[in-house]
């Protein structure tokens, strides 16, 4: 599948990659340059491959409250909430953002790879409407994003994890980079025009930069830090789990306990930590890399990793097995890069 912005990507000479069944831009110029643009100025992303679902009805809020780990009751109209769908065993079906449009109307953004699974599963409880094709989804991220997007929408009064509607268009102050930024849900015809304008004002960025930026910011990726067999507690997402309410899989999640938990790691020697590489403390294997990259911002290899609880300490000296070589590293808290 291709997004409606495919012709613009080709004009911009994007290099493409396959992601969750979509042909998406991997990079335009250089991944490093795109990362630095987002950290210093602003970058523009086509994220139309994401899934978008509408839920309506008087029973929807109650059903969502049971199906998610965060507290839907605390979500007010005009606000966005990061949340998690869990299965009966407490594993994560998907991590999502929930937009409260009215008391009885909710808009969900779900991961591209999980959209069909989530719609099928939600159908057992509510009547989800797949509105993915009704929207383009564009993200503009970086310290200059507000000034740039203000040329098109009055968005300066939107607070972090808030949103405004402009007709059928939704603009939220959200993102996946750790920088200030916005996501725009807009009909395809208007979205193509908007994207053409935005790439003149911000650096077009692909999935390569997006992945590095989210690792630097310490954000999880489904399939790496999250899965049907990984609980939110293991993924260090405790703050998005309200154990004071009842939700699907709660008892099993609490019963499972935590032996390994997500943490950060940075290399002290040259190298790039990759998914699946093992982590050692002396001769003892204590964990593994779930996502790793070379950080252009820090000029070193960094990673998100699952490590044994007793080893999960700031500054703990460990080694990463990269092919047949052991590379020195330090365990550390994340995010690796914080907003200025």
Buried (B, 14 or more C-beta within 10 A) or exposed (E): EBBBBBEBBEEBEBEBBEBBEBBBBBBBBEBBBBBBBBBBBBBBBBBBBBBBBBBBEEEBBBBBBEBBBBBBEEBEEBBBBBBBBBBEBBBBBBBBBBBBBEEEBBBBBBBBBBBEBBBEBBEEBBEBEBBBEBBBBBBBBBBBBBEBBEEBBEBEEBEEBBBBBEEEBBBBBBBBBBBBBBBBBBBBEBBBEBBEEBBEBBBBBBBBBBBBBBBBBBBBBBBBBBBBEBBBBBBBBBEBBBEEBEBBBBEBBEEBEEEBBBBBBBBBBEBBBBBEBBBBBEEEEBBBBBBBBBBBBEEBBBBBBBBBEEBBBEEBEBBBBBEEEEBEBBBBEBBBBEEE
